[in-house]
Amino acid sequence: MYTSSKNTRENSDFEVNPHLQQELSQMDLQLMTNNTHHAQIHMTAQSQRIQDFFLLLSVCNTVVVSKHPHQDKMNSSGLYLDSSSQIYSSDDSPLVRNKQVPKKDNYVTPKHPVPTGATPPPSYNSTPVKKHRFLPLPFFGGTARTNSPTPSPGELRPIYEAESPDELALITAAYKYNCRLLKRMTDSVTLALPGEGLIEFQILNVLPFDPLRKRMSVILQHPFTKDIVLYCKGADSAIFPYLAQASSNESKKIIFQTQQQLNNYARKGLRVLVMAKKVLSKDEYQTWMYSHRLGELNLEEREQRIMESAIQIESGLELLGATGIEDRLQEGVPETISNLRKAGIIIWVITGDKQETAVNIAFSCHLFSYDMEIITVNSRSRETTEDTLKFHLEQIRLDATSRPMSPLSTWSSNSFFVRTGMRKKGLVIDGRTLSYILDRELDKTFLELAQHCNAVLCCRATPLQKASIVKLVKEEQHVLTLAIGDGANDVSMIQTADVGIGISGQEGMQAVMASDFAMAKFKYLERLLLVHGHWCYDRLARMVLYFFYKNAGIIFLIFWFQLYCGFSGTVVIDQLNIMLYNLFFTSLPPLIMGIYDQDAPSDLLLNKPRLYQQGIRSQVYKPYSFWVNISDAFYQSVVIFFFPMMILPYSFGNNGMPVITSLTSFRQVDNWSINNQMNKIPRSDAPLSGMPLFPSHITTVMLVYGNLPPQLPHVVYPCNCCICVWRADVGTMLHLAAMVLSIVVYYGFNIAYNYICISCPSLPNPYWVMQHTMGTSSYWLNILLVTVAALLPRLTVRFLQASLWPSDVAIALIAQRQEESAQEAGEFSVNWSRGSSISSIVRIGGGENHQQNHTMQSNTLTEVA
């Protein structure tokens, strides 16, 4: 809901046309000089057209008139507010578009308020008793008054609330010319018109706007003349074909001039509307009303019958005029679209605006550039559409074959022009042509042509066509689609896309309610995609590989032990440690990586949009990434399992007895059978067999292994084989803290578990095993050697990859680090130079001493340099 406001910049920008002002002033002057209540004012055809034009602006809309500002009884959480609480709006609330309309958050008294005596009494009749002739004339000394937002009962200060900011702009413009909408009921509307005074029209019918007709109509009956007039407004393509045949040169001239003015408006990027009317006879209206009611009562084809009835009455119209509304781009829209295109994102704009307006906006927002070749497809038949698409596609193919072309696998229009060296192209297509293309016969030809264009602009598109285009691209090209919109017409498109984003503001909340993400301004899309989208892909890809990696390692360990226990199903690791491995011991690091990990800082991602292509090209999770990590887990499980077997036979306990007597005994004796024998030795200083120590060794190393991610993107970055870049961001520090915490939890649990569980039912006896193992040097030596041996190949591969085949993110990080180092070195050089210059002016008496001082400073400078 949009409400008129006071003292806004938009109101001050409105300029009143002096010629229209003079015409309306003459009407008011005639009304004041006439002494009879019901006398007709004689107006010229031009004056009558002007009056009807502003009358149409005031009534042909969905504007609601109220005395008090609208207050929501429900907050954003869905809770009803207390009636005594007041709701305040922030003046700096984000708006989607900056229009020539008042802001939503303030309220104003009309510039020329109607006096108390002119206030109509509450009445439900369609016609007042008499006309009120004595009205203030704003053009003859009327002064503006500024009052509080809440009016007093004695004053009439209408507040306009509209569903669309365009309607609010039009009714505000009518108010500037003293055509004021004062009261609106379901069956009547009260206005203050120049030349009529205070008058109440009866509303006979309202034909609401729909995307197919692209126009809205209201049928009024004059209270005194009883004339029935239909007022209609809509798009130029929806009004001009339904105009009555021009019978005079004057009418033809008016139509021609209006079309020229519309073209000028469209070239300036204004949203245009055309106004028309039709005078109906009583018999004509009653005949139409009978058929219209039959259509409303038809349950099977109700919508179709109503639309046909509306089209029937909306024919033979008389042109009144046209309007142009400035729809300003938000701050940062051109820069956002430019950066998204640099990131490799293909942008299509689908709008319902006039073609000239859409093209002008496309150039303003940097969707089109002036070095582009614009391909326009405006066809009126299916055959013409097919021939036009094939012609342009054949021309592009001929140009491409005449130039060398390098292969590229990604579906990107930008890359095609880079490969061929051709001039960039932009495609413009209108709604009628889209209707032929979406018949599923020309869709592949259209997509092939669009694939070779740098940008695509679809204008005069209906909401259904918007959704169909998104569905066509998603299904035929097998790509991820993102739709962003701010109005009710974009709801179907947002719901069809893989990701839907709604912009809250002046176009309502329908798009926000139907979207996956909501934002206040379009420019926030840049950070959402280039920063959070990049981080999200990197986090998910690495976290998925992380989970496969750490779980595959422990499975391989269990498998290796089956070779020595006859595949009996006995596990080498304590059952509680296995259960808690994924639950507590190794759960926190992957969770931290999936939430807080950042492979690059946000400012770097915003300054270098091309880094977003890492996700488009799936450079982190490739088809072979899974098998590479499984192979790494396989190798590390071999090291973790078999290295302790080679180390433990040569270790001894504190009493001098061997911890493991031989490798042969390990192969012949079941692990947990030896543990069961330990139940007979409850003393902590008794000699332990080596078998209970083996699970402790591999479990500890497995824990360290499970907490280290398969990729270390932010810890080590080799640069020229000699520089290492350490990114101590929040994600890295939290990951390190999670690793330390996991190890602490592991040791704390096992120490308590090995101390308490002496004879736990259905569990082996782990009594004092961890305490005894931690007291041996072989335990810590085993952890160090096995960890280094297990991680050495991985770190070597990462080092070589970052040195010889670095990723785009690695290159950007290294360049950023070098720039920071160069700046730090420059600051140090400047500080040193200032210090040396101060010392150089110190004079020491005597020529010989002065010479020695100069020589000492020269030597120092040489050494530092």
Protein Blocks (a to p, Z undefined) as FASTA:
>chain_A
ZZddehifklmmpccdfklmmmmmmmmmmmmmpmbfklccdddfklmmmmmmmmmmmmnc
cbdcdfbdcddfbdfkopacdfkbccdddfkbccfbdcdbddfkbccddfbdcdfklpcc
ddfbfbdfbdcfbdcdfkgopacddddfbdcfkbccdddddfbfklmmmmmmmmmnopac
fbdcfkbccdddehklpaddddfbdcdddfklopacdddddfklopacddddddfklmmm
mpccdfbfklmmmmmmmmmmmmmmmmnopacdddddddddfklmmmmmmmmmmmmmpmkl
mmmmmmmmmmmmmgoiacfbdcdddddddehklmmmmmmmmnopacddddfbdfklmmmm
mmmnomacckbccdddddfbfklmmmmmmmmmmmmmmmmmmpccdddfbdcfklmmmmno
pacddddddfklmmmmmnopmmmmmmmmmmmpfbdcdehiafklmmmmmmmmmmmnopac
ddddfbfklmmmmmmpmbdcddedjeojklmmmpmbdcfbfklmmmmmmmmmmmmmmmmm
mmmmmmmmmmmmmmmmmmmmmmmnoonopafbdfklmmmmmmmmmmmmmmmmmmmgcfbd
fklmmmmmmlmmmmmnopmlcfklmmmmmmmmmmmmmmmmmmmmmmmmmpccfkopafbl
bfklmmmpcfklmmmmmmmmmbfkbccdfklmmmmmmmmmmmmmmmpcfbdfklpccehh
laccdddbfklmmmmmmmmmmmmmmmmmmmmmmmmmmmgghiacfehklmmmmmpmklmm
mmmmmmmmmmmmmmmmmmmmmmmmccfklmmmmmmmmmmmmmmmmmmmmmmmmmmmmmmm
pccehjklmmmmmmmmmmmmmmmZZ
